[in-house]
Amino acid sequence: MTTVIANPIQCILRNKKERITIKLYDKEDNLVDATELSLEVTDLGDSVIYADDYINPPPAGTRIVRESVGCYHILWGDPTAPQNVPRQTETAQLGKCLFVWCVTGPAGTEPTNVVQVVNFVSARSGVMLSAFRQQIDKAIKATSTDPEDFCPLGYTNCDLFAYLEGGLQLINAYQPYPTFCMLENFPFQKFGQTLIDAALLVGINAQTLFAIDTDIDNWSDQGNAWVINHHPKLAAFSAAMSQRLDKLIPIMKLHFVNSGSLHVEMGPNWRLQTLVGMAPQGALFRNFFSS
């Protein structure tokens, strides 16, 4: 059995380069080399952007690099790659793409498919990230996802970006119009706290689910009691934030909504007379009020 370790979500700044890395471990947690290793990069419409194979490289050669035993990466956005000459194309557009790795460890093991989501973000979104971290991560906790030094404590940048996108989708779910397709489209300078509050709700809900799995309601050993009970406090805070957003988001969206108007040209017309007759008191028709 081969275990493939890869960050499920990774962020790359627009027009920059970054390594997308995977590691292979056997059942004894030792790094092992792959006997088969291929990669397909697709957009969200499942169209193939790039395909590569480390064992059987294409005619132009492989871009997959073996760092050491069991460690492989591809430098996405590499300015020397043919795809990025004469100008950067791989990381030029904001959005997401999927890295689909097909990996087989030592001979006789089964192939494993791993999907990584790579999110291309702008430097402007870093402003949102910093402001959000200051509110949700007061201890500025560090996180390690390295299997040799695993410590799932705190929030990575990719976690915070995921919460911000979840908060944006939460805002879009409220009426009235408009909706915002990307973080970069949101008027953060004017309504940034509303986005942070929505992202905070998404992050706290994720933490609440974690608390359900890890809380210890009542444990004692020879009179020594041990209780970890985070869930009620997190659930209460989540409910309070939800009530706040139920009121705040529609009010915020009203800044983008114009009052409706109706223009009617007066004339001898039965439909117009019917409309005037049914109009409520105070309605304005061409400079006169209906009674």
C-alpha positions in Angstrom: 0.0 0.0 0.0 1.3 3.4 -1.0 0.2 6.7 0.7 0.4 9.9 -1.3 0.7 13.1 0.6 -0.2 16.3 -1.2 -1.7 19.6 -0.1 -5.4 19.5 -1.1 -5.5 23.2 -1.8 -2.6 25.4 -2.8 -2.4 29.1 -3.6 -0.2 30.8 -6.2 0.1 34.5 -6.7 -0.8 35.7 -10.2 2.2 35.8 -12.6 4.4 34.0 -10.0 5.9 30.5 -9.9 5.5 27.9 -7.1 6.2 24.2 -6.6 3.3 21.8 -6.5 4.7 18.9 -4.5 3.7 15.3 -3.7 5.4 12.7 -1.4 5.0 8.9 -1.4 5.1 6.7 1.7 4.9 2.9 2.1 2.9 1.2 4.9 5.8 1.7 7.3 5.8 5.4 6.6 9.1 5.3 4.7 9.5 7.4 1.6 9.5 5.3 -1.6 10.0 6.1 -5.3 7.2 5.8 -7.9 7.2 3.2 -10.6 4.4 5.2 -12.4 3.9 8.9 -12.1 1.7 11.0 -14.4 0.0 14.4 -14.1 -2.9 16.1 -15.8 -3.7 19.7 -15.2 -7.3 20.6 -16.1 -9.6 23.6 -15.7 -12.9 23.3 -13.9 -14.6 22.4 -17.2 -12.4 19.2 -17.3 -10.4 20.5 -20.3 -6.8 19.4 -20.2 -4.3 22.3 -19.9 -1.2 20.3 -19.5 -0.2 16.6 -19.4 3.1 15.0 -18.3 4.6 11.7 -17.4 7.7 11.2 -15.3 8.4 7.6 -16.2 7.5 7.9 -19.9 8.2 11.5 -20.7 6.6 13.3 -23.7 8.9 14.2 -26.7 9.5 17.7 -25.2 10.7 16.2 -21.9 9.1 16.0 -18.5 8.8 19.0 -16.1 8.3 16.7 -13.1 11.3 16.8 -10.9 12.5 14.1 -8.4 13.8 16.0 -5.4 14.8 13.0 -3.4 13.4 9.5 -2.6 9.6 9.7 -2.8 9.5 13.5 -3.3 8.4 15.0 -6.6 7.3 18.4 -7.7 6.5 20.5 -10.8 7.3 24.2 -10.9 4.0 25.7 -12.1 4.6 29.1 -13.7 8.2 28.3 -14.6 9.3 31.2 -16.9 11.6 28.9 -18.8 8.9 26.4 -19.7 7.7 26.6 -23.4 4.2 27.3 -22.2 5.4 30.5 -20.6 7.5 31.8 -23.4 7.5 34.7 -24.4 4.9 35.6 -21.7 3.6 34.0 -18.6 0.4 32.1 -19.3 0.1 29.3 -16.6 -0.5 31.7 -13.7 -1.7 34.8 -15.5 -5.4 34.3 -15.0 -7.2 34.4 -11.6 -9.2 31.3 -10.8 -8.7 27.6 -10.1 -7.3 24.5 -11.8 -7.0 20.9 -10.8 -3.8 18.9 -10.6 -4.6 15.2 -11.0 -1.7 12.9 -10.1 -1.8 9.2 -11.0 0.8 7.5 -8.8 2.0 3.9 -8.4 4.5 3.1 -5.7 6.8 0.0 -5.7 6.0 -2.8 -8.1 2.9 -4.7 -7.1 1.1 -1.8 -5.4 -2.1 -0.3 -6.6 -2.2 3.0 -8.4 -3.5 6.0 -6.5 -5.2 9.1 -7.9 -4.8 12.4 -6.0 -6.4 15.7 -6.9 -5.0 19.1 -5.8 -6.9 22.3 -6.2 -4.5 25.2 -7.2 -6.0 28.6 -6.6 -4.4 31.6 -8.5 -4.9 34.7 -6.4 -3.9 38.4 -6.7 -1.7 40.3 -4.3 -4.8 42.4 -3.4 -6.3 39.3 -1.8 -3.3 39.3 0.5 -4.8 42.4 2.1 -8.0 40.4 2.9 -6.0 37.5 4.2 -4.0 39.6 6.6 -7.1 41.4 8.0 -8.9 38.1 8.3 -6.0 36.4 10.1 -5.8 39.2 12.7 -9.4 38.4 13.7 -9.8 34.6 13.4 -6.3 33.6 14.4 -5.5 35.7 17.5 -2.7 33.4 18.6 -1.1 33.5 15.1 -0.8 29.7 15.3 1.7 27.9 13.0 0.7 24.8 11.1 2.8 21.9 9.8 1.4 19.3 7.4 4.6 17.5 7.0 4.0 13.8 7.9 7.3 13.7 9.7 6.3 16.7 11.8 2.5 16.8 11.6 0.7 19.4 13.7 -2.8 20.3 12.5 -3.0 23.4 14.7 -4.2 26.8 13.4 -4.9 27.9 9.9 -2.8 27.9 6.8 -3.1 30.6 4.2 -5.0 28.1 2.0 -7.4 27.5 4.9 -8.1 31.2 5.2 -8.6 31.7 1.5 -11.1 28.8 1.5 -13.0 30.5 4.4 -12.9 33.8 2.6 -14.4 32.2 -0.6 -17.0 30.4 1.6 -17.9 33.8 3.1 -18.2 35.3 -0.3 -20.6 32.5 -1.4 -22.6 33.0 1.8 -23.0 36.7 0.9 -24.1 35.8 -2.6 -26.8 33.5 -1.2 -28.6 36.5 0.4 -31.0 38.7 -1.5 -31.0 41.2 -3.1 -28.7 41.4 -6.0 -25.7 41.7 -6.7 -23.5 38.7 -6.5 -19.7 38.7 -6.5 -17.9 36.0 -8.6 -14.4 36.4 -7.1 -12.8 37.8 -4.0 -11.2 40.4 -6.2 -14.6 41.7 -7.3 -15.8 42.3 -3.8 -15.6 46.0 -2.6 -13.3 45.1 0.3 -12.2 48.7 1.1 -15.8 49.7 1.8 -17.4 46.5 3.1 -14.4 44.4 4.1 -15.7 43.7 7.6 -18.9 42.1 6.2 -16.8 39.7 4.2 -14.6 38.9 7.2 -17.7 38.3 9.4 -19.1 35.9 6.8 -15.7 34.1 6.4 -15.4 34.0 10.2 -18.8 32.2 10.3 -17.5 29.6 7.8 -14.3 29.1 9.7 -16.0 28.8 13.1 -18.5 26.2 11.6 -15.5 24.2 10.5 -13.9 24.5 13.9 -17.3 23.4 15.5 -17.3 20.2 13.5 -13.7 19.6 14.6 -14.8 20.2 18.2 -17.6 17.6 17.9 -15.0 15.0 17.0 -12.3 15.9 19.6 -14.1 17.2 22.7 -14.0 15.1 25.8 -17.2 15.7 27.8 -16.2 13.8 30.9 -13.2 11.8 31.7 -11.7 11.0 35.1 -9.1 8.6 36.4 -8.9 8.0 40.2 -10.3 11.4 40.9 -8.4 13.3 38.2 -11.0 14.9 35.9 -10.3 16.0 32.4 -12.9 17.9 30.4 -12.6 19.5 26.9 -15.8 21.1 25.8 -15.4 23.6 23.1 -18.5 22.8 21.0 -21.1 24.7 23.1 -19.1 27.9 23.0 -18.3 27.7 19.3 -22.0 26.8 18.5 -23.2 29.8 20.5 -20.8 32.1 18.7 -21.8 30.7 15.4 -25.5 31.3 16.1 -24.7 34.9 17.1 -22.7 35.6 14.0 -25.4 34.0 11.8 -28.1 36.4 13.4 -25.8 39.3 12.8 -25.2 38.4 9.1 -28.9 37.8 8.5 -29.4 41.5 9.2 -26.1 43.0 8.0 -25.7 41.4 4.5 -29.1 42.5 3.0 -28.5 46.0 4.3 -25.0 46.0 2.8 -26.4 44.8 -0.6 -29.0 47.6 -0.6 -26.2 50.0 -1.3 -26.0 48.5 -4.8 -29.8 48.6 -5.5 -31.6 51.5 -7.1 -35.2 52.3 -6.4 -37.6 51.2 -9.2 -39.4 53.8 -11.3 -42.2 53.8 -13.9 -42.7 56.4 -16.6 -46.2 56.8 -18.1 -47.2 59.2 -20.8 -50.6 60.7 -20.2 -53.2 60.3 -22.9 -56.8 59.1 -23.5 -56.3 55.4 -22.9 -58.4 52.9 -21.0 -55.4 51.0 -19.6 -53.9 54.2 -18.2 -57.2 55.2 -16.6 -57.3 51.7 -15.0 -53.8 52.1 -13.8 -54.5 55.5 -12.3 -57.7 54.2 -10.7 -55.9 51.3 -9.1 -52.9 53.3 -7.9 -52.5 53.8 -4.2 -53.0 57.2 -2.6 -49.9 59.4 -3.1 -48.7 57.7 -6.3 -47.1 60.3 -8.7 -48.2 60.3 -12.4 -46.7 63.0 -14.5 -46.6 65.7 -11.9 -49.9 65.0 -10.2 -50.8 62.7 -7.3 -53.6 60.2 -7.5 -56.3 60.6 -4.8 
